[in-house]
Amino acid sequence: MIRGWYTGASGMNAQQNRLDAISNNLANVDTAGYKRDITVSKSFPELVLRRTNLDGVYKTPFGSADAAPIIGKLGLGVETNENYTDFTQGSFRQTSANTDIAFAGEGFFVLETPYGERYTRDGNFIVGKEGILESKDGYPVLGESGRILVNDDSFTVNEDGIIYSKEDNELIDRFKVVRFDNERYLKKMGGNLYSANDISGDAHIAEGTERPRFLQGYMETSNVNVVNEMVQMIEVNRAYEANQKTVTSEDSMMGTLWSRTAIYK
């Protein structure tokens, strides 16, 4: 019976982790460039059940074997295996603002932060007081020559991410776009930012066919599908309730066992 408590509780914990990820996805459905989180669960090793009244062994040419026939398997619960980010391309929304930049394809903008370089898909930029192109949180956007100095929003961006001044068509810089060997394992840092780690690999500048196509005056929306997330939330709630009832039933049986044991004792 105690095993039933742990099995039900492990299922509740796994569903709670799924619910946290789904809630975070729904909360960021309108966040530019947001990528949804997916929770993957795995079961603990199963226990093979045999008939207890047929215990014994029998001899074989290779040694001995159990005489009790297998009647099935017993699951021992589930746990959260990993949370990973789905980097599927989001749709584009036209804003007509020169500082809004999106790109079609894989890759990340690079921001300069107090903690080092951080990466984002959010191209909803602004021009700072010093004429530097910045994120909404005030982090400078990096080009291949460093910070991008545009002075105002009178600039154009071609499909390769090269920035020109609008007045004299002078070359300003080219957006620094990076890729990773295992982008799926980038770590979310909050504020729609990512950082690299040993599993994702170090960032390398995207060139050639790896470089995405830039779109000025557009913003990439999140890749969260509200309907799918709501359906998954309903599934999670039902699974959580089922595991909760399992724990309640096990507790009721344990109470009955103890009360009858006390009577016969």
MIDOSE-1310 file (N, C-alpha, C; in nm, 2 decimals, decimal comma, always signed):
residues 265
mirg	+0,08/-0,12/+0,00/+0,00/+0,00/+0,00/+0,09/+0,13/+0,00; +0,20/+0,12/+0,08/+0,28/+0,24/+0,08/+0,34/+0,27/-0,06; +0,37/+0,16/-0,13/+0,42/+0,18/-0,27/+0,31/+0,25/-0,35; +0,19/+0,23/-0,33/+0,08/+0,30/-0,40/+0,08/+0,45/-0,37
wytg	+0,12/+0,49/-0,25/+0,13/+0,63/-0,21/+0,24/+0,70/-0,30; +0,35/+0,63/-0,30/+0,46/+0,69/-0,38/+0,44/+0,69/-0,53; +0,37/+0,59/-0,58/+0,34/+0,59/-0,72/+0,24/+0,71/-0,76; +0,14/+0,72/-0,68/+0,04/+0,83/-0,70/+0,11/+0,97/-0,68
asgm	+0,19/+0,98/-0,58/+0,26/+1,11/-0,55/+0,35/+1,15/-0,66; +0,43/+1,04/-0,72/+0,52/+1,07/-0,83/+0,44/+1,12/-0,95; +0,32/+1,06/-0,98/+0,24/+1,11/-1,09/+0,19/+1,25/-1,07; +0,16/+1,29/-0,94/+0,11/+1,42/-0,91/+0,23/+1,52/-0,94
naqq	+0,35/+1,49/-0,89/+0,46/+1,58/-0,91/+0,49/+1,60/-1,06; +0,49/+1,49/-1,14/+0,51/+1,50/-1,28/+0,41/+1,59/-1,35; +0,28/+1,57/-1,31/+0,18/+1,66/-1,37/+0,19/+1,80/-1,33; +0,24/+1,82/-1,21/+0,26/+1,96/-1,16/+0,36/+2,03/-1,24
nrld	+0,47/+1,96/-1,28/+0,58/+2,01/-1,36/+0,53/+2,05/-1,50; +0,44/+1,96/-1,55/+0,38/+1,99/-1,68/+0,29/+2,11/-1,68; +0,22/+2,12/-1,57/+0,13/+2,24/-1,55/+0,21/+2,37/-1,54; +0,32/+2,36/-1,48/+0,40/+2,48/-1,46/+0,45/+2,53/-1,60
aisn	+0,49/+2,43/-1,68/+0,54/+2,47/-1,82/+0,43/+2,52/-1,91; +0,31/+2,46/-1,90/+0,20/+2,51/-1,98/+0,16/+2,64/-1,94; +0,15/+2,67/-1,81/+0,11/+2,80/-1,75/+0,21/+2,91/-1,80; +0,34/+2,88/-1,80/+0,44/+2,97/-1,85/+0,42/+3,00/-2,00
nlan	+0,39/+2,90/-2,07/+0,37/+2,92/-2,22/+0,25/+3,01/-2,24; +0,14/+2,98/-2,17/+0,02/+3,07/-2,19/+0,05/+3,21/-2,14; +0,13/+3,23/-2,04/+0,16/+3,36/-1,99/+0,24/+3,44/-2,09; +0,31/+3,37/-2,18/+0,40/+3,44/-2,28/+0,35/+3,43/-2,42
vdta	+0,22/+3,41/-2,43/+0,17/+3,39/-2,57/+0,18/+3,51/-2,65; +0,19/+3,63/-2,59/+0,20/+3,76/-2,66/+0,34/+3,81/-2,66; +0,44/+3,74/-2,60/+0,58/+3,78/-2,60/+0,65/+3,76/-2,73; +0,71/+3,86/-2,78/+0,77/+3,85/-2,91/+0,89/+3,75/-2,91
gykr	+0,89/+3,66/-3,00/+1,00/+3,56/-3,01/+1,01/+3,46/-2,90; +0,90/+3,45/-2,82/+0,90/+3,35/-2,72/+0,89/+3,21/-2,77; +0,96/+3,11/-2,72/+0,96/+2,97/-2,76/+0,91/+2,88/-2,64; +0,81/+2,80/-2,68/+0,74/+2,72/-2,58/+0,83/+2,62/-2,51
ditv	+0,80/+2,59/-2,39/+0,86/+2,48/-2,31/+0,78/+2,35/-2,32; +0,85/+2,24/-2,33/+0,79/+2,11/-2,33/+0,85/+2,02/-2,22; +0,76/+1,96/-2,15/+0,81/+1,87/-2,04/+0,80/+1,72/-2,08; +0,90/+1,65/-2,06/+0,91/+1,51/-2,10/+0,92/+1,42/-1,97
sksf	+0,83/+1,33/-1,96/+0,83/+1,24/-1,84/+0,87/+1,10/-1,88; +0,92/+1,02/-1,78/+0,96/+0,89/-1,80/+0,92/+0,80/-1,68; +0,89/+0,68/-1,71/+0,85/+0,59/-1,60/+0,97/+0,52/-1,53; +0,95/+0,49/-1,40/+1,05/+0,42/-1,33/+1,05/+0,27/-1,38
pelv	+1,16/+0,20/-1,36/+1,16/+0,06/-1,41/+1,04/-0,02/-1,35; +0,98/-0,10/-1,43/+0,86/-0,18/-1,39/+0,91/-0,30/-1,31; +0,82/-0,35/-1,22/+0,84/-0,47/-1,14/+0,76/-0,58/-1,20; +0,83/-0,70/-1,22/+0,76/-0,81/-1,28/+0,69/-0,89/-1,16
lrrt	+0,56/-0,92/-1,18/+0,48/-0,99/-1,08/+0,47/-1,14/-1,12; +0,49/-1,22/-1,02/+0,47/-1,37/-1,04/+0,37/-1,42/-0,94; +0,31/-1,54/-0,96/+0,22/-1,60/-0,87/+0,30/-1,65/-0,75; +0,26/-1,61/-0,63/+0,33/-1,64/-0,51/+0,31/-1,78/-0,46
nldg	+0,20/-1,85/-0,50/+0,18/-1,98/-0,46/+0,24/-2,09/-0,55; +0,32/-2,05/-0,64/+0,39/-2,14/-0,73/+0,54/-2,11/-0,73; +0,59/-2,07/-0,61/+0,74/-2,05/-0,60/+0,82/-2,18/-0,62; +0,94/-2,16/-0,65/+1,03/-2,27/-0,67/+1,11/-2,26/-0,79
vykt	+1,20/-2,35/-0,81/+1,29/-2,35/-0,93/+1,29/-2,49/-0,99; +1,33/-2,49/-1,12/+1,34/-2,61/-1,19/+1,47/-2,61/-1,27; +1,53/-2,72/-1,29/+1,66/-2,74/-1,35/+1,65/-2,73/-1,50; +1,75/-2,66/-1,56/+1,76/-2,65/-1,70/+1,90/-2,68/-1,74
pfgs	+1,92/-2,71/-1,87/+2,06/-2,73/-1,91/+2,16/-2,62/-1,88; +2,10/-2,50/-1,86/+2,18/-2,38/-1,84/+2,19/-2,34/-1,69; +2,12/-2,42/-1,60/+2,12/-2,39/-1,46/+1,98/-2,41/-1,41; +1,92/-2,31/-1,35/+1,79/-2,32/-1,30/+1,70/-2,19/-1,34
adaa	+1,57/-2,21/-1,32/+1,48/-2,10/-1,36/+1,37/-2,09/-1,26; +1,30/-1,98/-1,25/+1,19/-1,96/-1,16/+1,06/-2,03/-1,21; +1,00/-2,11/-1,12/+0,89/-2,19/-1,17/+0,76/-2,11/-1,16; +0,76/-1,99/-1,09/+0,64/-1,91/-1,07/+0,62/-1,84/-1,21
piig	+0,50/-1,85/-1,27/+0,47/-1,79/-1,39/+0,45/-1,64/-1,38; +0,49/-1,56/-1,47/+0,47/-1,42/-1,47/+0,33/-1,38/-1,50; +0,27/-1,30/-1,42/+0,13/-1,26/-1,44/+0,11/-1,12/-1,49; +0,22/-1,05/-1,50/+0,21/-0,91/-1,54/+0,32/-0,82/-1,48
klgl	+0,31/-0,69/-1,50/+0,41/-0,60/-1,45/+0,34/-0,49/-1,37; +0,41/-0,44/-1,27/+0,36/-0,33/-1,19/+0,44/-0,21/-1,21; +0,38/-0,10/-1,25/+0,45/+0,03/-1,26/+0,48/+0,09/-1,13; +0,60/+0,15/-1,12/+0,64/+0,21/-0,99/+0,65/+0,36/-0,99
gvet	+0,57/+0,42/-1,08/+0,56/+0,57/-1,08/+0,63/+0,63/-1,20; +0,63/+0,76/-1,20/+0,68/+0,84/-1,31/+0,76/+0,96/-1,26; +0,85/+1,01/-1,34/+0,93/+1,13/-1,30/+0,95/+1,22/-1,42; +0,98/+1,35/-1,40/+1,01/+1,44/-1,51/+1,15/+1,41/-1,55
neny	+1,16/+1,38/-1,68/+1,29/+1,35/-1,74/+1,37/+1,48/-1,78; +1,30/+1,57/-1,85/+1,36/+1,70/-1,89/+1,26/+1,80/-1,93; +1,30/+1,92/-1,93/+1,22/+2,03/-1,98/+1,31/+2,09/-2,10; +1,25/+2,09/-2,22/+1,33/+2,15/-2,33/+1,25/+2,25/-2,40
tdft	+1,32/+2,33/-2,48/+1,25/+2,44/-2,55/+1,23/+2,41/-2,70; +1,11/+2,43/-2,75/+1,08/+2,41/-2,89/+1,10/+2,53/-2,97; +1,21/+2,53/-3,05/+1,25/+2,65/-3,13/+1,18/+2,65/-3,27; +1,06/+2,60/-3,28/+0,99/+2,61/-3,40/+0,96/+2,76/-3,44
qgsf	+0,98/+2,79/-3,57/+0,96/+2,93/-3,61/+0,82/+2,98/-3,58; +0,81/+3,10/-3,52/+0,68/+3,16/-3,50/+0,64/+3,24/-3,62; +0,51/+3,28/-3,62/+0,46/+3,36/-3,74/+0,51/+3,50/-3,73; +0,49/+3,58/-3,84/+0,53/+3,72/-3,84/+0,42/+3,81/-3,83
rqts	+0,44/+3,92/-3,76/+0,33/+4,03/-3,75/+0,40/+4,16/-3,80; +0,33/+4,22/-3,89/+0,39/+4,35/-3,94/+0,36/+4,46/-3,85; +0,46/+4,54/-3,82/+0,45/+4,65/-3,72/+0,48/+4,79/-3,79; +0,56/+4,78/-3,91/+0,60/+4,90/-3,98/+0,70/+4,98/-3,91
antd	+0,75/+4,94/-3,79/+0,85/+5,01/-3,72/+0,99/+4,97/-3,77; +1,07/+5,07/-3,80/+1,21/+5,03/-3,85/+1,29/+4,96/-3,75; +1,26/+4,98/-3,62/+1,34/+4,91/-3,51/+1,30/+4,77/-3,48; +1,19/+4,73/-3,54/+1,14/+4,59/-3,52/+1,20/+4,50/-3,63
iafa	+1,28/+4,40/-3,59/+1,35/+4,32/-3,68/+1,32/+4,17/-3,65; +1,29/+4,10/-3,75/+1,26/+3,95/-3,74/+1,34/+3,88/-3,84; +1,37/+3,75/-3,82/+1,43/+3,68/-3,93/+1,37/+3,54/-3,94; +1,36/+3,50/-4,07/+1,31/+3,36/-4,10/+1,42/+3,26/-4,11
gegf	+1,42/+3,17/-4,02/+1,52/+3,07/-4,01/+1,57/+3,06/-3,87; +1,67/+2,98/-3,85/+1,73/+2,95/-3,72/+1,84/+3,05/-3,69; +1,86/+3,08/-3,56/+1,96/+3,17/-3,52/+1,91/+3,26/-3,40; +2,01/+3,34/-3,35/+1,97/+3,43/-3,24/+2,05/+3,56/-3,25
fvle	+1,97/+3,67/-3,21/+2,04/+3,80/-3,19/+2,13/+3,79/-3,07; +2,23/+3,87/-3,07/+2,33/+3,87/-2,95/+2,31/+4,01/-2,88; +2,30/+4,00/-2,75/+2,28/+4,12/-2,66/+2,40/+4,13/-2,57; +2,44/+4,25/-2,54/+2,55/+4,27/-2,44/+2,49/+4,30/-2,31
tpyg	+2,51/+4,21/-2,21/+2,45/+4,23/-2,08/+2,56/+4,23/-1,97; +2,53/+4,28/-1,85/+2,63/+4,28/-1,74/+2,69/+4,14/-1,71; +2,62/+4,03/-1,76/+2,66/+3,89/-1,73/+2,73/+3,83/-1,85; +2,76/+3,91/-1,95/+2,82/+3,86/-2,07/+2,72/+3,85/-2,18
eryt	+2,75/+3,79/-2,29/+2,66/+3,79/-2,41/+2,54/+3,69/-2,38; +2,43/+3,74/-2,41/+2,30/+3,66/-2,40/+2,24/+3,66/-2,54; +2,15/+3,57/-2,56/+2,09/+3,55/-2,69/+1,94/+3,55/-2,69; +1,88/+3,60/-2,80/+1,73/+3,61/-2,80/+1,68/+3,60/-2,94
rdgn	+1,55/+3,57/-2,95/+1,48/+3,58/-3,08/+1,39/+3,70/-3,09; +1,39/+3,78/-2,98/+1,30/+3,89/-2,97/+1,37/+4,01/-3,04; +1,32/+4,05/-3,16/+1,37/+4,16/-3,24/+1,30/+4,29/-3,22; +1,22/+4,30/-3,11/+1,15/+4,42/-3,08/+1,24/+4,53/-3,01
fivg	+1,32/+4,60/-3,09/+1,43/+4,69/-3,04/+1,38/+4,83/-3,03; +1,47/+4,91/-2,97/+1,44/+5,06/-2,96/+1,58/+5,12/-2,98; +1,58/+5,26/-3,00/+1,70/+5,33/-3,01/+1,72/+5,40/-2,88; +1,83/+5,38/-2,81/+1,86/+5,43/-2,68/+1,90/+5,58/-2,69
kegi	+1,92/+5,64/-2,57/+1,95/+5,78/-2,57/+2,08/+5,82/-2,64; +2,18/+5,72/-2,64/+2,30/+5,75/-2,71/+2,30/+5,71/-2,85; +2,18/+5,67/-2,91/+2,17/+5,63/-3,04/+2,21/+5,49/-3,07; +2,22/+5,41/-2,96/+2,26/+5,27/-2,98/+2,13/+5,19/-2,99
lesk	+2,13/+5,09/-3,07/+2,02/+5,00/-3,09/+2,01/+4,91/-2,97; +1,90/+4,90/-2,90/+1,89/+4,83/-2,77/+1,77/+4,74/-2,77; +1,77/+4,64/-2,67/+1,65/+4,57/-2,65/+1,56/+4,65/-2,56; +1,44/+4,60/-2,53/+1,34/+4,67/-2,45/+1,39/+4,68/-2,31
dgyp	+1,48/+4,59/-2,26/+1,54/+4,60/-2,13/+1,67/+4,69/-2,12; +1,70/+4,75/-2,24/+1,82/+4,84/-2,24/+1,95/+4,77/-2,27; +1,95/+4,65/-2,31/+2,08/+4,58/-2,35/+2,11/+4,61/-2,49; +2,24/+4,66/-2,52/+2,28/+4,69/-2,65/+2,28/+4,56/-2,74
vlge	+2,23/+4,58/-2,87/+2,23/+4,48/-2,97/+2,37/+4,48/-3,03; +2,43/+4,37/-3,05/+2,56/+4,36/-3,11/+2,56/+4,33/-3,26; +2,64/+4,41/-3,33/+2,67/+4,37/-3,47/+2,80/+4,31/-3,47; +2,85/+4,28/-3,59/+2,98/+4,21/-3,61/+3,10/+4,30/-3,57
sgri	+3,07/+4,43/-3,56/+3,18/+4,53/-3,52/+3,16/+4,58/-3,38; +3,06/+4,52/-3,31/+3,03/+4,57/-3,17/+2,89/+4,63/-3,16; +2,87/+4,72/-3,07/+2,74/+4,79/-3,05/+2,70/+4,86/-3,18; +2,57/+4,86/-3,21/+2,52/+4,91/-3,34/+2,48/+5,06/-3,31
lvnd	+2,55/+5,16/-3,37/+2,51/+5,30/-3,35/+2,43/+5,34/-3,47; +2,30/+5,37/-3,45/+2,22/+5,41/-3,56/+2,17/+5,56/-3,54; +2,19/+5,62/-3,43/+2,15/+5,76/-3,40/+2,00/+5,77/-3,39; +1,92/+5,73/-3,49/+1,78/+5,73/-3,48/+1,72/+5,61/-3,56
dsft	+1,59/+5,61/-3,58/+1,53/+5,50/-3,65/+1,53/+5,51/-3,80; +1,61/+5,60/-3,86/+1,62/+5,62/-4,00/+1,73/+5,53/-4,06; +1,70/+5,40/-4,06/+1,80/+5,31/-4,11/+1,72/+5,20/-4,18; +1,79/+5,13/-4,27/+1,73/+5,01/-4,34/+1,81/+4,89/-4,32
vned	+1,75/+4,77/-4,32/+1,81/+4,64/-4,31/+1,78/+4,56/-4,42; +1,88/+4,50/-4,49/+1,85/+4,42/-4,60/+1,83/+4,27/-4,56; +1,81/+4,18/-4,65/+1,78/+4,04/-4,61/+1,89/+3,97/-4,55; +2,01/+4,02/-4,56/+2,13/+3,96/-4,50/+2,16/+4,02/-4,37
giiy	+2,08/+4,11/-4,32/+2,11/+4,17/-4,19/+2,20/+4,29/-4,19; +2,24/+4,34/-4,31/+2,33/+4,45/-4,32/+2,25/+4,58/-4,30; +2,30/+4,67/-4,22/+2,23/+4,79/-4,18/+2,29/+4,91/-4,26; +2,20/+4,99/-4,32/+2,25/+5,11/-4,39/+2,17/+5,23/-4,34
sked	+2,24/+5,34/-4,34/+2,18/+5,47/-4,31/+2,08/+5,51/-4,42; +1,97/+5,56/-4,39/+1,87/+5,59/-4,49/+1,90/+5,71/-4,57; +1,97/+5,81/-4,52/+2,00/+5,93/-4,59/+2,10/+5,91/-4,70; +2,22/+5,86/-4,67/+2,32/+5,85/-4,77/+2,36/+5,71/-4,80
neli	+2,28/+5,61/-4,75/+2,29/+5,47/-4,78/+2,43/+5,42/-4,74; +2,49/+5,47/-4,63/+2,62/+5,44/-4,58/+2,61/+5,31/-4,49; +2,70/+5,22/-4,51/+2,71/+5,10/-4,43/+2,73/+5,13/-4,29; +2,65/+5,08/-4,20/+2,66/+5,10/-4,06/+2,72/+4,97/-3,99
drfk	+2,66/+4,86/-4,01/+2,71/+4,73/-3,95/+2,63/+4,62/-4,01; +2,66/+4,50/-3,96/+2,57/+4,38/-3,99/+2,54/+4,31/-3,86; +2,41/+4,27/-3,85/+2,37/+4,21/-3,72/+2,45/+4,08/-3,70; +2,49/+4,06/-3,58/+2,56/+3,94/-3,54/+2,46/+3,84/-3,51
vvrf	+2,46/+3,73/-3,58/+2,37/+3,62/-3,56/+2,45/+3,50/-3,53; +2,41/+3,42/-3,42/+2,48/+3,31/-3,38/+2,40/+3,18/-3,39; +2,46/+3,07/-3,40/+2,40/+2,94/-3,39/+2,47/+2,85/-3,29; +2,41/+2,74/-3,26/+2,47/+2,64/-3,16/+2,45/+2,50/-3,21
dner	+2,54/+2,41/-3,16/+2,53/+2,27/-3,21/+2,41/+2,21/-3,16; +2,37/+2,24/-3,03/+2,25/+2,18/-2,97/+2,16/+2,29/-2,91; +2,09/+2,36/-3,00/+2,02/+2,48/-2,95/+1,91/+2,44/-2,86; +1,86/+2,31/-2,86/+1,75/+2,27/-2,78/+1,79/+2,28/-2,63
ylkk	+1,92/+2,27/-2,60/+1,96/+2,27/-2,46/+2,01/+2,40/-2,41; +1,98/+2,51/-2,48/+2,01/+2,65/-2,43/+1,93/+2,67/-2,30; +1,99/+2,74/-2,21/+1,92/+2,77/-2,08/+1,85/+2,90/-2,08; +1,72/+2,90/-2,04/+1,65/+3,02/-2,04/+1,69/+3,10/-1,91
mggn	+1,71/+3,23/-1,93/+1,76/+3,32/-1,82/+1,66/+3,42/-1,77; +1,54/+3,42/-1,83/+1,44/+3,52/-1,80/+1,45/+3,64/-1,89; +1,35/+3,71/-1,91/+1,35/+3,83/-2,00/+1,37/+3,79/-2,14; +1,33/+3,66/-2,17/+1,33/+3,61/-2,31/+1,48/+3,60/-2,36
lysa	+1,57/+3,57/-2,27/+1,71/+3,56/-2,30/+1,76/+3,42/-2,28; +1,86/+3,38/-2,35/+1,92/+3,24/-2,34/+2,07/+3,26/-2,31; +2,12/+3,15/-2,25/+2,27/+3,15/-2,23/+2,32/+3,01/-2,27; +2,44/+3,01/-2,32/+2,50/+2,88/-2,36/+2,55/+2,80/-2,24
ndis	+2,57/+2,67/-2,26/+2,62/+2,58/-2,16/+2,70/+2,47/-2,23; +2,75/+2,38/-2,15/+2,84/+2,27/-2,21/+2,76/+2,18/-2,31; +2,63/+2,16/-2,28/+2,55/+2,07/-2,36/+2,52/+2,14/-2,50; +2,48/+2,27/-2,49/+2,44/+2,34/-2,61/+2,56/+2,37/-2,70
gdah	+2,68/+2,38/-2,64/+2,80/+2,42/-2,71/+2,81/+2,57/-2,72; +2,93/+2,61/-2,76/+2,96/+2,75/-2,77/+2,89/+2,81/-2,89; +2,86/+2,94/-2,89/+2,80/+3,01/-3,00/+2,90/+3,03/-3,12; +2,85/+3,01/-3,24/+2,94/+3,04/-3,35/+2,86/+3,13/-3,45
iaeg	+2,92/+3,22/-3,52/+2,85/+3,32/-3,61/+2,80/+3,24/-3,73; +2,67/+3,27/-3,75/+2,60/+3,21/-3,87/+2,65/+3,27/-4,00; +2,69/+3,19/-4,09/+2,73/+3,24/-4,22/+2,68/+3,15/-4,33; +2,67/+3,20/-4,45/+2,63/+3,12/-4,56/+2,48/+3,07/-4,55
terp	+2,46/+2,94/-4,57/+2,33/+2,89/-4,56/+2,27/+2,89/-4,42; +2,36/+2,90/-4,32/+2,31/+2,90/-4,18/+2,25/+3,04/-4,14; +2,28/+3,14/-4,22/+2,23/+3,27/-4,18/+2,08/+3,29/-4,23; +2,00/+3,34/-4,14/+1,86/+3,35/-4,17/+1,83/+3,48/-4,26
rflq	+1,71/+3,49/-4,31/+1,67/+3,60/-4,39/+1,60/+3,71/-4,30; +1,64/+3,83/-4,31/+1,59/+3,93/-4,22/+1,47/+4,01/-4,28; +1,39/+4,05/-4,19/+1,27/+4,12/-4,23/+1,25/+4,24/-4,14; +1,26/+4,36/-4,20/+1,25/+4,49/-4,12/+1,11/+4,53/-4,11
gyme	+1,06/+4,58/-4,00/+0,92/+4,62/-3,98/+0,83/+4,51/-3,95; +0,89/+4,39/-3,91/+0,81/+4,28/-3,87/+0,86/+4,23/-3,73; +0,77/+4,16/-3,66/+0,81/+4,10/-3,53/+0,76/+3,95/-3,53; +0,85/+3,87/-3,49/+0,82/+3,73/-3,47/+0,74/+3,70/-3,35
tsnv	+0,62/+3,64/-3,36/+0,54/+3,62/-3,25/+0,58/+3,49/-3,18; +0,52/+3,46/-3,07/+0,56/+3,33/-3,00/+0,50/+3,21/-3,08; +0,56/+3,10/-3,05/+0,52/+2,98/-3,12/+0,42/+2,90/-3,03; +0,35/+2,96/-2,94/+0,26/+2,90/-2,85/+0,12/+2,89/-2,92
nvvn	+0,06/+2,78/-2,93/-0,07/+2,76/-2,98/-0,17/+2,75/-2,86; -0,25/+2,85/-2,84/-0,33/+2,86/-2,72/-0,43/+2,74/-2,71; -0,49/+2,70/-2,82/-0,58/+2,59/-2,81/-0,51/+2,46/-2,77; -0,40/+2,43/-2,83/-0,32/+2,31/-2,79/-0,28/+2,31/-2,64
emvq	-0,24/+2,43/-2,60/-0,20/+2,44/-2,46/-0,31/+2,42/-2,36; -0,43/+2,47/-2,40/-0,55/+2,46/-2,31/-0,59/+2,31/-2,31; -0,59/+2,24/-2,42/-0,62/+2,10/-2,42/-0,52/+2,02/-2,33; -0,40/+2,05/-2,34/-0,30/+1,99/-2,26/-0,32/+2,02/-2,11
miev	-0,37/+2,14/-2,08/-0,39/+2,17/-1,94/-0,51/+2,09/-1,89; -0,61/+2,07/-1,97/-0,72/+1,98/-1,93/-0,68/+1,84/-1,90; -0,59/+1,79/-1,99/-0,54/+1,65/-1,97/-0,45/+1,65/-1,84; -0,38/+1,75/-1,81/-0,29/+1,75/-1,69/-0,38/+1,75/-1,57
nray	-0,49/+1,83/-1,57/-0,58/+1,84/-1,45/-0,64/+1,70/-1,43; -0,69/+1,64/-1,53/-0,75/+1,51/-1,52/-0,65/+1,40/-1,47; -0,53/+1,40/-1,52/-0,43/+1,31/-1,47/-0,39/+1,33/-1,33; -0,38/+1,46/-1,29/-0,35/+1,49/-1,15/-0,46/+1,45/-1,06
eanq	-0,59/+1,47/-1,10/-0,70/+1,42/-1,01/-0,70/+1,27/-1,00; -0,67/+1,20/-1,11/-0,66/+1,05/-1,10/-0,56/+1,00/-1,00; -0,44/+1,06/-1,01/-0,33/+1,03/-0,91/-0,37/+1,07/-0,77; -0,44/+1,18/-0,76/-0,48/+1,22/-0,62/-0,58/+1,12/-0,57
ktvt	-0,67/+1,07/-0,65/-0,77/+0,97/-0,60/-0,70/+0,84/-0,56; -0,59/+0,81/-0,64/-0,51/+0,69/-0,60/-0,46/+0,70/-0,46; -0,40/+0,81/-0,43/-0,34/+0,84/-0,30/-0,45/+0,83/-0,19; -0,56/+0,89/-0,22/-0,68/+0,89/-0,12/-0,72/+0,75/-0,10
seds	-0,74/+0,67/-0,21/-0,78/+0,53/-0,19/-0,68/+0,45/-0,11; -0,55/+0,47/-0,14/-0,45/+0,40/-0,06/-0,45/+0,43/+0,08; -0,48/+0,56/+0,11/-0,48/+0,61/+0,25/-0,61/+0,54/+0,32; -0,72/+0,53/+0,25/-0,84/+0,48/+0,31/-0,82/+0,33/+0,34
mmgt	-0,75/+0,25/+0,24/-0,72/+0,11/+0,27/-0,63/+0,09/+0,38; -0,53/+0,18/+0,40/-0,43/+0,17/+0,51/-0,50/+0,20/+0,64; -0,60/+0,29/+0,64/-0,67/+0,32/+0,76/-0,76/+0,20/+0,80; -0,82/+0,14/+0,70/-0,90/+0,02/+0,73/-0,81/-0,10/+0,79
lwsr	-0,69/-0,11/+0,73/-0,60/-0,22/+0,77/-0,56/-0,19/+0,92; -0,53/-0,07/+0,95/-0,48/-0,05/+1,09/-0,60/-0,06/+1,19; -0,72/-0,02/+1,15/-0,83/-0,03/+1,24/-0,87/-0,18/+1,27; -0,86/-0,26/+1,17/-0,89/-0,41/+1,18/-0,78/-0,48/+1,26
taiy	-0,66/-0,44/+1,23/-0,54/-0,49/+1,31/-0,55/-0,47/+1,46; -0,60/-0,34/+1,49/-0,61/-0,31/+1,63/-0,72/-0,39/+1,69; -0,83/-0,42/+1,62/-0,94/-0,49/+1,67/-0,90/-0,64/+1,71; -0,83/-0,70/+1,61/-0,79/-0,84/+1,63/-0,68/-0,86/+1,72
k	-0,60/-0,75/+1,74/-0,49/-0,76/+1,84/-0,54/-0,76/+1,98
